[in-house]
């Protein structure tokens, strides 16, 4: 267990080191992955030395819950940053298929004398997409400091709230088991 935990931590630190701009185009995302793997390794070491199921519960609760809370906080931060309204032209949609299709609108707009054409990070289902095509110009929300961050609405989805709350519950329960040793 000790070797596995140290290997996981080493992998995380390696990814953090390799995420510098010298080696990676998307250093911010790579660094986040490296930090997540390193934290997972530390939690694994802290809990994996116990042979009971409590250690596994704590490990899963802390890592799964922490990831969900982190994702919710990051989404809320983006929503808060995208507070400048601009009029944008709907250029089309990118379709992602799975069990049901979801669509990401592509919008073009001018901001501070520069033209942007951006795929929104907000997804929508077919019914909403059909309503969205009714007019050509739409009000969208951008981050004034980075206009490439754009949202077609500022409402977090129910999935963000649900994931954040469930993640918080898992995180608290995992930490409780780690600290007290009881479920």
ChimeraX attribute file (.defattr): number of C-alpha atoms within 10 A of each C-alpha:
attribute: neighborCount
match mode: 1-to-1
recipient: residues
	/A:1	12
	/A:2	13
	/A:3	9
	/A:4	13
	/A:5	21
	/A:6	16
	/A:7	14
	/A:8	21
	/A:9	24
	/A:10	16
	/A:11	17
	/A:12	24
	/A:13	20
	/A:14	14
	/A:15	20
	/A:16	22
	/A:17	15
	/A:18	16
	/A:19	21
	/A:20	15
	/A:21	11
	/A:22	8
	/A:23	10
	/A:24	13
	/A:25	11
	/A:26	11
	/A:27	18
	/A:28	14
	/A:29	13
	/A:30	19
	/A:31	21
	/A:32	15
	/A:33	17
	/A:34	24
	/A:35	18
	/A:36	19
	/A:37	21
	/A:38	24
	/A:39	19
	/A:40	22
	/A:41	25
	/A:42	17
	/A:43	20
	/A:44	25
	/A:45	21
	/A:46	16
	/A:47	23
	/A:48	21
	/A:49	12
	/A:50	13
	/A:51	9
	/A:52	11
	/A:53	12
	/A:54	18
	/A:55	23
	/A:56	18
	/A:57	18
	/A:58	29
	/A:59	26
	/A:60	18
	/A:61	24
	/A:62	28
	/A:63	22
	/A:64	19
	/A:65	25
	/A:66	23
	/A:67	18
	/A:68	22
	/A:69	23
	/A:70	16
	/A:71	16
	/A:72	20
	/A:73	15
	/A:74	12
	/A:75	15
	/A:76	17
	/A:77	11
	/A:78	16
	/A:79	20
	/A:80	14
	/A:81	18
	/A:82	23
	/A:83	17
	/A:84	15
	/A:85	17
	/A:86	16
	/A:87	16
	/A:88	21
	/A:89	18
	/A:90	18
	/A:91	15
	/A:92	15
	/A:93	18
	/A:94	13
	/A:95	15
	/A:96	12
	/A:97	9
	/A:98	7
	/A:99	6
	/A:100	8
	/A:101	12
	/A:102	19
	/A:103	20
	/A:104	20
	/A:105	23
	/A:106	19
	/A:107	24
	/A:108	18
	/A:109	20
	/A:110	14
	/A:111	14
	/A:112	7
	/A:113	7
	/A:114	8
	/A:115	11
	/A:116	14
	/A:117	16
	/A:118	18
	/A:119	21
	/A:120	21
	/A:121	14
	/A:122	17
	/A:123	21
	/A:124	17
	/A:125	13
	/A:126	14
	/A:127	9
	/A:128	12
	/A:129	17
	/A:130	10
	/A:131	9
	/A:132	16
	/A:133	15
	/A:134	9
	/A:135	9
	/A:136	12
	/A:137	17
	/A:138	18
	/A:139	15
	/A:140	21
	/A:141	24
	/A:142	25
	/A:143	18
	/A:144	16
	/A:145	10
	/A:146	10
	/A:147	19
	/A:148	14
	/A:149	18
	/A:150	29
	/A:151	25
	/A:152	23
	/A:153	16
	/A:154	18
	/A:155	11
	/A:156	13
	/A:157	11
	/A:158	9
	/A:159	10
	/A:160	18
	/A:161	15
	/A:162	13
	/A:163	18
	/A:164	21
	/A:165	16
	/A:166	16
	/A:167	24
	/A:168	21
	/A:169	17
	/A:170	23
	/A:171	24
	/A:172	17
	/A:173	19
	/A:174	27
	/A:175	19
	/A:176	16
	/A:177	21
	/A:178	22
	/A:179	10
	/A:180	8
	/A:181	15
	/A:182	12
	/A:183	13
